[in-house]
Every structure is written in structure tokens, then in C-alpha cells.
Amino acid sequence: MKRVGFLTSGGDCQSLNATMRGVAKTLYQKYSDVEIYGILEGYKGLIYGNYRKMKSSDFSGILTEGGTIIGTSRQPFKKMRDPDENGLDKVKAMKDNYKRWGLDCLVVLGGNGTHKTANMLSEEGLNVVTLPKTIDNDIWGTDMTFGFQSAVNIATNAIDCIHTTAASHGRVFIVEVMGHKVGWLTLHAGIAGGADIILLPEIPYDIKSVVKALEKRNKEGKRFSILAVAEGAISKEDAALSKKELKAKRKANLFPSISYQIGQEIQEKTGQEVRITVPGHTQRGGEPCPYDRVISSRLGAAAARLIIEEKYGYMVGLKDNEIVPVPLGEVAGRLKMVDPDSSIIKEAKGLGICFGD
């Protein structure tokens, strides 16, 4: 009997179910007596012992279904070793439940924080295999995360829809794209959507440069401009502050988000009308795009092979279009950032896109 636990943690995305399906279908092909435990609501379920036994039929018809059929939650890694409000040792509880259920392996689907906890559990002696999930595409060790391309499609569509209304009214539109620390989603959606200005967390902006780019467009007779702004975009002034100073400044800030601040500054300096659009959690929702369905199926099948071969302590990643195992110790705690000197940034600048630097 092979017993495997599935766990989805952190923010949801469009291809979690497709990836679990890939793991399950491959395991069912190999074993006649495999048992899959769906651990409910992420690490919370592993801590408090909440699960349900899955049937093969549970993985039928979910290739195109967004979200996660076993639920998810955010459990910050930095608090994992702190007792809960009732004094429960969370790490011990996770290890005890893993052993009590007789699991041979824990399959974890998640992003950066999720991988930190997964690596900790691996170091504590549990058999762990992980899969790279995030719309941010910021996990170290993989060229692509599942969920990213689906989110790019949605964010691009938002920018596409803004084009016609922006052109009709001759306005400046800001589309705020998800991404607190990393700007891959904004970068790809901005290029794909034909944004004139793209502001990323990795490239602190100067509002004067942004205004200059807008004024240049006006002089060229272009009636509208579109900015793709990551929610974690930061000015050069703020980037120079200490973490303590920045936290205090943001706490005192009355703007709902950075886009509203940028919008007001543009309006004051240029006199142009500015409108803000925030697609928000629509970027996580809906069905996965065909690209995500393919890599999710491949990643899932590869994760199952690691389980079959009893090779634990790895994340399965995509490198040069091949699926490869990546040691968890190399993944945990590392972000894959946009390099300001990378070819994609240089090529975007060659197209005339302003990054505010």
C-alpha cells in the first residue's frame, strides 16, 4: 500500500487541480492500491489533522477547473515554530499527523513561503516532493511556475480592454498588476498588452522620468498612455529608505495602493486625466490556459515518478523545457527576481517602453 498526502498552500492559482491530477493519474497508473489523502486548507490541515481520502474519480474532470479542490490557507513560515494560541507545537503536530496517517510521502504545491516550510519538514525527516505554484513566477530553480501564464493572459486582457477606452477619452490609464516583490507578471503582461510605461519592484522609478515619457508621447500626438504598474513598484526615494523608515511611511500613506499615488502625481504634474484599474484577484481566477495545463500535467507526472523511485527532498522544475528535480535546500528562501540588466528589459526598452529609471 502506497499512501501519499496532497497539500496546496498559500495563494491559489488556476492550475493547482491540473497539477494534482497529473500526480494522481500517474500514481494510479503505477499502483493498484495507492491511497491519496487530500489534506484540507494547506498546512493548517496538516497541523490540525483535517483530511479526506480521495478517490480516483475526484481527479476526473478537474484539468480545466481553477482553484483547489482541497482548499488552501496562508501559514507564514516565520511563525511555524511558534506555538499556536493553545500552545500547540505546530511542527510536532505536522510530523505526528504524517506518521499517524502512515504517509509514505507528502506532495506540496505552493510558492516561496510554502517551500520554506516544505524544506523544514524535509529536514525534520519527512518524505517531501514539491511543485512550483505561483502567478508571480518567482520560485528559484524553475524557468516557469504553473499559474503564471494564465495570470499573464488575464492581466494582458485587462490592459487590452483599457486600450479602447483610453484612446476614446485621451486619458492616462494605470493598470495595477499583482506582484509585491517581483515583477515578472507585470513585465510580461505589460509587453503583451502594449503598455507604454512598466514599473517593477526591481527597478525603482523616478516620477520625473515617468512624466517625461508621458510628455514625449503628447508631443508626438499620441492622445493616451497606459502604465502597467506592479503593486510592489517603488520610487527611488522610497527604495533609499531603511525598512523601518519605509514601513512607517507606508503606514502613514493615505493612498489605497501605489498606483493611486502615482496617478495623483501624474495628474498634478501634467494636468492629464488619470484613471486606475485594479484587476486584483481576477488574475488568480478562472480556468487554466492550455500552456499551464500542459506544464502542470508534465510537472505532476514527474513528481509522481520521484515518489515511485523514492527520491524525496526535491521540487520538480522546468529548465530549458525539460522537467528536472531541484533540491529543496536550493529553492527555499530564494526569489527569482527580474534582472534590470536582462535581455528582456533591454529589448523592451528598445521598443520604447519606459521603466521609470
Secondary structure, DSSP 4 states (H G I P E B T S, - for coil): -EEEEEEE-SS--TTHHHHHHHHHHHHHHH-SSEEEEEETTTHHHHHHT-EEEE-GGGGSS-TT--S-TT------GGGTTS--TT---HHHHHHHHHHHTT-SEEEEEE-HHHHHHHHHHHHTT--EEEEEB-TT--BTT-S--BTHHHHHHHHHHHHHHHHHHHHHHT-EEEEEES-SS--HHHHHHHHHTT-SEEE-TTS-B-HHHHHHHHHHHHHTT---EEEEEETT--BHHHHTS-HHHHHHHHHH--SSSHHHHHHHHHHHHH---EEEE--GGGGG-SPPPHHHHHHHHHHHHHHHHHHHTT--SEEEEEETTEEEEEEHHHHTT-B-PPPTTSHHHHHHHHTT-B---
